[in-house]
Amino acid sequence: MTDTAAILSHLTAEQDAASGVGHGIKADEWERLVSRLGRNPNLVELGIYSVMWSEHCSYKSSRRHLSKFPTKGPRVIQGPGENAGVIDIGDGQAAIFKMESHNHPSYIEPYQGAATGVGGILRDVFTMGARPVALVNALRFGDPSHPKTRQLVAGVVAGIGGYGNCVGVPTVAGETQFDEGYNGNILVNAMAVGLADQDKIFYARGALPGLQILYVGSKTGRDGIHGATMASAEFTEGEEDNRPTVQVGDPFTEKLLIEACLELMATDAIQSIQDMGAAGLTSSSVEMADKGGVGIEMDLDKVPQRETGMTAYEIMLSESQERMLMILKPGKEAVAKKIFDKWDLDAEVIGVTTDSGRLVLKQFGEVVCDIPVAPLGEDAPNYDRPWTEPPKRPDFDISKHPAPANYAEVLTKLMSTPDMASKRWVWEQYDRHVMNDTIDSSQSGGDAAIVRVHGTNKALAICSDCNPHYVAADPYEGGKQAVAEAYRNLSAVGATPIAITDNLNFGNPEKPATMGYIVKAIEGMAEACRVLNFPVVSGNVSLYNETDGKAIPPTPVVGGVGLIDDLSKIATLKGAQPGDALIIIGENAADFGASLYARKWLGLKGDDLGPPPPVDLEDEIQTSAIVRELIAKGLVHAVHDISDGGLAVAAAEMALAGNVGIMLDAQADRLGSLSPLAYLFSETQGRYLVAAKNEDEVFDLLGDIPALFAGTVENTGAITLIHDLRKSEKTVLPLQDLRAAHEGWLPGYMNAV
C-alpha cells in the first residue's frame, strides 16, 4: 500500500464510541452525532465534530443562559453572534469590540499563550473591517508565594507586550490581580477595540452558493491542534505535555494581515469573512457556511502548509495563527491575490461554496469528509445543566472586630497588597501611546482609558472590571456589581456608557454548585445591563478552569465602552489641585462584607467575609448622570469611583496620581451614625470621589442626591487624616512613604531571586 493510500485509509476509517471519548465526545453526544450523521464518522469527521461541539466553540453549557442578556439598544448595530460587537458612535462611525480568553494556553506556555490571545482578539476586530485602536487585558494570577506565579507573570506580560507592541496597537487599560484560587489556572482575558465606517462593516454571514473561498495569511502548521478541545477540559497538575496544543504567534505577519485585509475591504471584493481562531479552518468554514445557509467544498491540498506530510485531520484542526478565510464576490480573485502578494502573504483559492448544505473535504483527490453543516453549528448540544442555588453567607458585623489603632497603617497595607499595589512594572512594558491617540490610560489607577477617535474631537472610553471576591460571596450581586462598576468607571471620565463585552470565567459546569454560580452571575449581570441600558454586544465563555478538581474563583469580567462627545469635557484621576474640595457623591454606609479591609487587614476568608455590598441600580443611574454633568460643566478637576478599599484608597490613588496632598476629615462628630472606620474603608457601592473647584456649586447641582464633604486637596505632600480638630488629633502619612509601599511591591517581587 502506498503512503497516500495508507493515509487515506487512516483518515476515512470508521470510528467508534471509544474514539469519541478520546476526542472529548461523551456517550450521549456520540449517540446524537451518529443520529445526525446517519452513520459512524470517520477520523476527520470526528475531529471536526469534537472541536465544533467543544465547550469552547459551542457554549453548550451556557448558551441557554446567555440568552438572558439584553443585546439590543439604540446604539447597537451588531450584537452577539458575529466576530465582535458593533456600536454606533455617531458621524457614520462605529466602534467594534470583543473580549476573549486564552487561559489554558497561557498557563501551559505563558508567553505564546498570552501573545496569541492578543493576536486572536485583534483578528476578531479587523475581520469586521475595523482598524484596531486599543487593547485591554484582564489578568489573574495565583498567590505570589506559589512557585509558578512569578514565572507566569513574567511570561504573560512579556507575551502581551511583545505582540501588542510589535503589531502597533496601544494597550491602554486592564487589571492584574493575585489570589490563591488561580494557582492552578491563571486567567488571561484580552479585549480589542477598533473603529470603522458604518457602511464598511464586514460579517461572517452573507455567503452565497457558487463563490470562491480564499485562504489568506500565514501557512498552516501543526501548532494548536485540538486547542479548542484542550480549552474545554480540566487540567491535571503537571500537564506540560499539552505544550504542542499552544499556538505560536507572529505579530509582524499580523500587522501585514491587518493592512492587506483593510486594503482588500476597500475594493468591495469580500462577500463574507471569518478569522481562523479556535478550531482554525474548521470553525471558520463551518461558521460562514452555517450563517449563510450554504455548503462548502474544499481541496485541502491547496491549503498553504509550512510542514510536510500534513493530513486533512491536522490541516482542519490546526490553530496556526495569522490566518483568515474569505468568500469572494464573483471575479474578485485576481484583485485579492494581487493585494496579498503586495503584502507578501499567502492567498490561495481552496474551495467553493455550494447549495448542498454539506461540508465536503478532499485530500489527494479523494473525499475524506462529507457531513451536513447544520449539526455542527446551532444543532450542537445545548445542555440545561443541573444547578444548585449558591449558599448565602451570614451578614458581616464589623463591630465584632476591634478598630485599628492607626488608620495610616491600614491604608499603607491595603495600598501595598498584591491586588492594590501599583502595576507600573506591568504596564510600562506595554506601548500605550502608539498611534498617538491615547489621551489617558487606566493602568496607573484611573477609571477608564480615553482614546481619541482619530481626526476628531471625540473619544472612546474603555475599561475592564470584575471583583471575583464579590462574585464568590454572592454571584448575583457580584455580577450586578461588575457591570455597575464598568458603568461607573466610564462615567467617571465623562463618557456616556454604551455597551459591554464580557468574558465569563468559571470552573466545571458539570458540577451543579459551579453551574449555580454561572447561572446567578449571568442573571445578575443581565439585570444590571437591562436597568442601566448597557447591553451586551459580544463576549466569551471560558469554563473548566479547574485543576485536580479545584475551580478558580468565579470571574465574570466586563469590558465597557462609552463615548465622549467632546474631549474638552473629560475628567481623570490625576487632575486634583490644591484648594479643591473633596466630595463623596452617593450614599455612605458601613459595608465591609467581602471587602479589601476584611480580607487583607482582618485576614478573613470564605464565609467569614460575609456577603458583598448590595448594588442599587437606580441609584447608579442617578449618581452617574450627575457626575457626567459635573464633568461636562467643568465643575470638577478629578473624579474617581470609590471601590476596593473605600474612600481612603480612592483618595490615596487620587493623591498619588496628581502628586498632591489630601486631607480627609474623619471626625466622628460630623459623620453621624457612620464610624470613622466605615467612612474611610467601607465599600458601599455607587459612589464617586470628586475634586471640585467650588464646593457650593457642586452641592447646588446635586440637589437631593446624597453627598458628603470629605476633605480638601492640599500642597502638603501627605495624606492627612483628621480625627479631632479640637484636640489637634491627626495622622500624617507622607506621600513618598505611601508611594514607596504602593509602587515597590511588584518590582520587588519580580526581581526577587
N, C-alpha and C positions, 0 to 999 in steps of 0.2 A: 504493500500500500504506500502511495506517495505521501510526502509530508502534508501536501494540501488536502488530500483525501482524508488523512488522519485527523487533521484539524477540523475539517467539516464534519466528520463523524462525531468528534468530541462535542462540537458546538450544537449539533442537532440531536444529540442523544436525549431520549425521553427521561425526564426527571421524576422523582417520586417525593412523597411527603417528607421523608428524612432529609432529602436535599433541600427541600423548602425550609425546614427548621434551620439548617445550616446557613440559609440566606435570610434568616430572621422572619420567615413566614410561618406563623403558628398554625396549629391544626385546623381551627375554624376558618382561618384565612385561606388555607390550602384548599379546603372544600369550596370556598367562594371563588377562588381563582379557577379551579377546574370547571366549575359550573358555568362561569362566564366564558371560558375559552372553549368548552365543549370537549376538552381532551387534556391530557397532561402537557405541560410546557416543555420545551427543550431548554438547554442551558442558557442560551442567550435570552430567551423569553422570560425565564425565571429570574435572571439577573435584572431585567428591566422591571418586572413586577416588584421585585424586592426593594428597589430604590424608590419607585413611584409610590409604593404602599408603605414606605417607611414613615415613622412619625415625623421626621424632619421635612419630608416633602408633602405628605398627605394631611397632616394635622388631624389624624384620625381620632385622637383623644380629646381634642379641644375645639374642633370645627363647630359643633352644635352650640358651644358656649360662646365662641367668638361672635356668633350671630347676634348676641345681646348688645354688642357695641353700636352706638349711633354712628353712622358713617356718612351722613349727608348734612349739608349746611349751605348757607348762601354763597360761600366762597369755595366749596368743594367742587372741583372739576372731575377728579377721579378718586374714588375710594379704594378699599382693598380689592384685590383680585388681579392687579397688574403688577409690573415690576416695582413700582413705587406709587405713592400718593401724589396727587396734584391739587394745588390750591391757587385761586385767583388772587393776585396781589395788585391788580389794577393796571391801567395803561396797556392792556393787551398782553401782560406778562404773567407768568406762572412760576411758582416755587414747587419743586419736585423733590420729595424726600422719603427716606425709609431708614429703619434700623434693623440690623440683623446680628445674629450671634455667630461666634467662632470659638465656642467654649471648649469643646472636646479637643479639637486640633491644637489649640493654644496651650492646653495642659500637656499634651504629648510632645509638641515641638513648638515652644513659645514664640520664637522669632517668626518662623514661617506661618504658624497658625494665626498670629496677630496680623502679619503683613498681608496675607491673602484674605483675611477678613476685611481689611481696608479696601483691597482691590476689588473684592466681590461686591461690596456695597456701592462703590463708585460705579461699577458697571450697571447696577440696577438703576442708577440715576441717569447716566448718559445714554443708556439704551433707549430712554424715552425722549431723547432729543435735547436734554438739558446739559449745559456746561456746569460741571461741579464747582461750587464756590466755597464749600465749608465741609469739614469733617468733625465729628464728635466721637468720643469714646467713653464708655462706662465700664470701669474695671473693678473687679472684686477679687482679692487675693486672700490666702489663708492667714493664720496667725503669724506675726513676724518671727516668732520663735520656731516655727515649723521648718525643718531642714530644707524644704524645697522652695519656700516662699521667695527668698532673695533672688534665686536663680530665675524663677518665673517672672518676677517683676522686671528684672533686667532684660530678659528676652522679649517679653511682650512690649515693653516701652520702646526697645530698640526696633522691633518689628513695625510698630505703628509709625514711629518717626522715619524709619528707613524707607518705607513705602510711600507714605504721605508726602514727605519732603521731596522725594525724587520725582513723584508724579506731578508735583507743583500745585497741590491743593492745601490750603491752610487748615490746620487742626485748631479749632477756636474754642471748644468747650468740652466738658467732660467731668468725670468724678472718679476717684480712686479710694476704695475702702478696703479694710482688712478685718477679717473675722475668722475664728477657728472653723466655722461652718463651711468655709470654702477650702479647707486644707486639701481635700481630695478632688475638688472640681472648681477651678477658677472660672470666672466669667469674663469674657471679652466681647462686649457688645459695641458694634460700630455703626455709626449713623452718617449719612451723607446728604447734603442739601445742594440742589442745583437750580439754575434759572433757565427758562425757555420762553419763547413766544407762544402764546396760547394756540396760534394757528399752525404751529410746527411741533406738535407733540406726537410721538410715535408709540404704538401699542403692540402687544403680543397678539391681540385679536385682529381679525380682518383678513386672514388668509383665504384665498380662493383656489379652486382646483386649476391645475394646468400651469402653475407658476414655478419658476426655478428656485431652488434652495441653495443659498450661498453660505459657505463656511468661511469665516474670516478670523484673522488674528494669529495667535501662536499655533505651532504644531501640537498634535496630541501625543502625550506620553503616558507612562504607566503610573504617574503620581496621582494620588487622590482616589484610586479605585475603591469603591464601596465607602467613600467618605460619608455619604448621607446615611448609610446603614450604621456606620460607627457612631455617628452623632445621635442615633436613635436607640442607643443601648447604654446600660450602666457600665461603669468601669470596675475593674478589679485592681487593687494596688499592685504596681509593678508591671503594668501592661505596656511597657516600652516597645513591644513588638508591633504595636499599632503605628509606629512611625511611617511605614510606607503609605498609609492612608492619608497622610497630610500633604496638601498641595505645596508646590514651590512657586513663588511669585516673581515677577519681573516688572517693576514699576516703570521702567523705561519703555518697555513694549506697551504697557497700559497707556502711557502718555501718547504714543503713536496711534494706538487704537482709538482713543478719545478723539483726536484730531481727524483721523480718517473717517470715523463714523459721522461726526458732525459735518464734515465736508460732503459726504455722500447724502446725508439727510437733506442738505440744501438743494440737491438736484431732484428731489421728488421721485427717487428710484425705488423706495422701500415700501412694500405693502404691509409687512409685519416683521417684527424683530424681537429677539429674546437673547439675553446673555446666557452663557453656559456656566451656571453656578453649581449648586448641589445637584448631583446626578448628571452633570455635564450634558453631552449630546442627547442623552435620553430625555431629560426633563425639558430641555429647550425645544426639541422637536415635538414631543408629546403635548406640551402646553400650548404651542402655537396651533397644532392640529386640533386639539380639543376645543380651544376657544374659537377657532374658525369653522369647526364642524367639517373638517376635511380629513383626507387620508394623506399619508406621507410615504414616499418610496425613496430609499437612499442606497447608493452604492458605496459601501464603506471602504472599498479600495481607493476611492478618490479623496478620502479624508487625509489631509496633510499629517504625516506622522514623523516624529523625531526618533522613534525606536523601531528596530526591525522586528518582524515576526509578530506584530500585534494582532490579536484575534478580534473578531466582532464583539465578543463579550468585553474585552478590555477597552476597545475603542468607545463603545457605548457608555461604559461606566466610569471612564477616566474623568477626573475633575481637574485636569490641567488648566492653568489659569490663562487669562487674557484672550478668551475666545468668545465669538458671537455667532449666532445663526440668524440669517435674514431670508425672508421670502421677497423676491424682487418683482416689481411690476414688469409686464412684458417688454422685452427688448432692451432691458437696462443692464444686462450682464457686462457688456463691454465698458460701460461707464463706471460700474462698480470696480471691475478689475483694474482699470486704469488708475483710479484713486488709491486703491490699496497697494498697487505696485509702486506708486509715488512714495507712499509711506513705508515701503519695504516690509509689507505684511502679506502673509498668505491669504489668498482669496480664491476659493475653488467651488464651482458648482458641483454639489454632491448628490443632488436628487431633485425630485419634483413633487408638487402637491397633486393629489388625486381626489376623485369623488367617492372613493371606496370606504372611507371612514376607518381604514386599517393602517397599521404601521408595518411596512414591508421593508426588510433589510436584506441586502445581498453582500456576499463576500466571495471572492474567487468565482464570480459568475453564478453562484448558487444562492437560493433563498435560505437564510438562516433564521429568519424571524418573520412571522405573519400573524399578527394579533390585532384585535379591534382596539381602537384608541379609547373609546368611551370608558371601559372598565378601569383604565389606568388613571383617569382624572377624577371627575366628580363621582364616579361609581366606586371609588376606593372605599375601604371600610370607614364607617363613621360611628364610633362607639359612644354609647351612653354609659360611661364608666360608673360603677357604683361609687358613692362618696359619702363620707360622714361629716357631720357638722363639726367644724373646728371647736375645741373646747374654749369656754370663756374663762379668762383669768380673773381672780379676785381683785377688787379695787386696790389701788395702791394708796397707802396713807403715809404721806411724808412726815407727819407729826411723830411717827414711831421711830424716826431716825434723828439723832441729835444734829442740830445745826452746826456747820463748821465754824471753827474759831476764826478763820481768816479767809475771807472771800477771794482775796487776790491769789492765794494758793490754789483754790479751786479753779479759778479762771486759768491760771498758768497750766495746771494739769490737764484741763479739758482741751486747751488750745494746742497741747503738745501730744495728745493721744494720736495713735496712727490714723484714725479716721479724720480727725480735725486738723492735724498738722499740715503745714504748707506742702503742696505737691510741686513746688518750684523745680525740684530735681527732675520731675517727670516732664512738665510742660516746657521747660527750657530746651528739651531735646526735640520739640516739635516746631516746625516753621509755622508761626501763627500769622505772618503778615505777607506771605507770598500772594501775588495778585493785587496787593495794595488797596484792598477794600475792607480790611478788618479794622473797624473803629474801636472795638473793645472786645477782649476775650474774657471768658468767665473762669479760666483755670486758676487765676490768682485770688479767687474767692468771690468774684462778682456773681450776680444772679443769672445773667444770660449774656451770651456773646452778641455783638452787634456787627453785622456785615452789610456794608453798603451794596445796594443794587447798582451795579456798575453804570456810571454815567448819569446817575440820578441823585436826587437829594433824599431818597427814601432808603430804608434798610430792612433787613430781616433780623429778628431777634431769635436766638436759638438756645435751648437749654436741655439738660438731661437730669432726671430726678428719680430717686426711689430711696425710701428708708426701710430696708428689709427688717429692721427691728420692730417697726410698727406693724408690718405685714405679718410677721411671725406672731405678734401679740394679738392681732385681730385682722385677718386678711381683708374683711370687708371695709373696715375703717382705714386700714393701711393702703388698700387700693384706691380709695377715695383721696387719701392724703397725697399719694404720688401724683395724681392728676392735678389736684388743687395746688400743690407746690409748683408744678410746672406753670400753671396759670398765673400764680403769684410772681414767679421769677420773671416771666415775660412782662408782666405789668410793672414790675419794679424798675425796668429800664425805659418805660414809656410806651411799650408795644401793645397793640391790640392782639390778644391771643386768638389764633385762628383754628389750629388743628394739631393733633398729635400723631406720632407713630409710637409703637411700643415694642418691647422685647420681653416676653413673659418667660422667665427662667425658674423652673421648678424641678423637683425630683421625679420619681417613678409614678406615672399616672395610674398604674395598675394597682397601687396601694390606695384604698379608699380614704385614708387620712390625708395623704398628699393630694388626692383629687379634690378633697374638700377645700383645701387651701386654694387650689386653682380656680374652682368654681366661685368661691366667695370673693376672691381678689378681683376676678373679672367682673363680677356683679357690682362690686364697689366702684371699680374704675368706670364701668358703664353708667352708673348713676351719676358720678361726678361729671362725666363727659356730657350727659344729657342735660343736667341742670345748668352747667356752665356754658352750654352751647359750644363745645370744644370737641368736635368729632374725631374719631379715629380714621385715618385715611390709608394707613399701611401698617405693617408690623411683622413680627416673627414670634414663633413659639419654640422654646428650647426646653425639652423635657429629658428625663432620665439623667439629670445631673446628680448622680449618686456614685459613690464608691464604697464597695463592700456593704451595701445596704444603707449607708448613711447619706441622707439627702442634704443639699445646700439649703440655707435659709431661703424662704420664698422671696423671689426678687423680680417683681414686675416693673421693669424700667420704662419710664415715659420720656420720650423726646418731644419737646414742644417747639412750635414755630409760630411766631407772631409778626406783625407788620408795624413798622414805624413810618408814618407818612412824611415826617419832616425831621431830618437829622438835627435840626437846631433845637428840638424839643425832646431831649433824652436825659436820663439820669444814670449815673454809675455809682459804684461803691466808693470810688476814691475822690468824690468831689467836695466833701465836707470842708468847711472853712472856719477858722477861729471866729467866735461870736455867734455861730449858728446855734439855734435851739434844737435839741433832740426831742422828738415827739414820737410816742408809740401810737400807731393807728390800729385800732382793733381792740376787742375785749381782752382784759387780762384776768387770768385765773391761776390757780395752783395745779398745774398739770405736769406731773412727774412720771407718769406711767411710761415705761419703755424709753425713758429719756436718757440723754447722754450723761446727765448728772447721776442718775440711778445706776447706770452701767459702769461708768468709769470712776466716779468718786466713791459711791457706796459699794461698788463691786458686786452688784446683784446680777442674777442670771435667771432665765426661764420664767416660771410662773411668779417668782418673787418680784419681777419687774412690773407686774400688773398690765392692764390694757393701755393702749395708746390714747393720746388726747383725741376727743371727738372732732369731727370736721363739719362745720355748719356751712353748707354750700351757698345758701342765700347771703350769708354774711360775707363770704368770699367775693361774691359778685359786687356787693356794695363797697367794701373796703378797696378792692382792686380798682374799681371805676374811679373812686375819689383820688386814689394815688396817681392814676394816669392823668386825671385832671390837674392835680397839683404840678405834675411834671410839665404838662402842656402849657400851663400858665406861668411857668418859670419860677414857682414859689419855693422850690427845694433844690439844694445843691447836691445832695446824695440821698440814695434810697437803698434799703436792704431789707429783704424779708427776714423775719425772725423765725428760725427753725431750730436745728440741732444746737443745744446748749443755751437756748433762750436769748434774752436781751443782752446779757453780759458778753456772750460770744459774738453776737451780731455787732455790738458796739466796738468790741476789740478788733474785729475784722475791718470795720469802717476806719478805725484809728490807724491800723497798720497800712491799709491801702492808701490812705491820704497822708500818712505820716503826720498826723495831728494828735494832740492830746484830747482826751474826753473825760468829762466829769459826769458820773451817774449819781443822781440824788436818790439814795436808798434809805432815807429817813423814815422810820416806821410810822411816825405820826401823819405822814402825808399819803400813806399807801392804803389807808382804810383797813379792810379785812385781809389785804394781801401782805404776807410777810416779806421782809427784805430778801429772804432766800428765794421765795417764789417770784418776786419781782425780777430778780437777776437771772434765775436759771430755769424757770418754768418754760415748757414748750407748748403753751396754748397756741392753737392754730389760727390762721387768718390774720396775722399781724405783720405790720411793717414798721421799721425804724426810719424816720426821715430827718435829715438835717435841713432845717428851714431858715431862710433868710429872715423872715418876720413871723414870729410865733403867733401874733394876733390874727394876721391874715389867714394863716392855715386853720386856726381854730374856727374862724368865722366861716370858712368854706366847708369845714367838716360838719357843721350843724349838729345833728343828733348822733352822728357816728361816734362810737366810743373812742376816746383818745386820752392820753396821759402825758404830761410833761415829764421827760426822762432825765434831762440834764443839758449840758452845753458842750460845744466843741471849743477847745482851748489851745493855747500855744505853749503848753507845759511840757510836752514830750512824755506824757504819762497818762495812765488810766487811773483816775481818782474816784474812789467810792466814798461818798459822804454818808456817814452813819448818823451823826447828831451834830448839827452845826452849833447848837447851844453849848455843847461840851467840847467842841473842836475835835470831834472824833471822825477820823477818816483813814482810809487805807490808800497808799500810793504805790502803784506798780509801774516802774519806768518802762517806757515803750521799748527801749533797747533790750531790756531783760525779757519782755514778752516776745519780742521778735526772735531773739536767740532761741527761746524754747520752741516757738512755733515753726521756725524755718530750719531748726537744727536737727530735728528728729530724723527725717528721711535721708538726708545726705549722710548723717552719722550711721544710720542703719545700713545703707547700701555700700558704704565704704568700710564697714567693719570686716575684719579678717576672720 
